[in-house]
Amino acid sequence: MEELQTKTLDIAISGKTISCQIKERDFGDLIVFDVFGDDQYLFTLSQQGDVLFNEYEVGHQITIMDPRQLNEVIEMVKAKLDTEPD
């Protein structure tokens, strides 16, 4: 696994701003984007836009984001990644 780059994206949801770190990782046959919000794992996106979850990361967190807000974050991150050049 090779970490390619890390981007920061500020997302406004429900009256607050979440600072997301998007870590691009190359696993040889698959490139994924791990998304963290305020130093908490949120989700992983494949290069094709599929939403994945790292069971280890999610299972070891004390708090998990509200699913409605998480869905908004997923859509905003997807849109941002779709509009950026490779």
Buried (B, 14 or more C-beta within 10 A) or exposed (E): EEEEEEBEBEBEBEEEEBEBBBBBBEEEEEBBBBBBBEEBBBBBBEEEEEBEEEEEBEEEEEEEBEEEBBEBBBEBBBEBBEEEEE
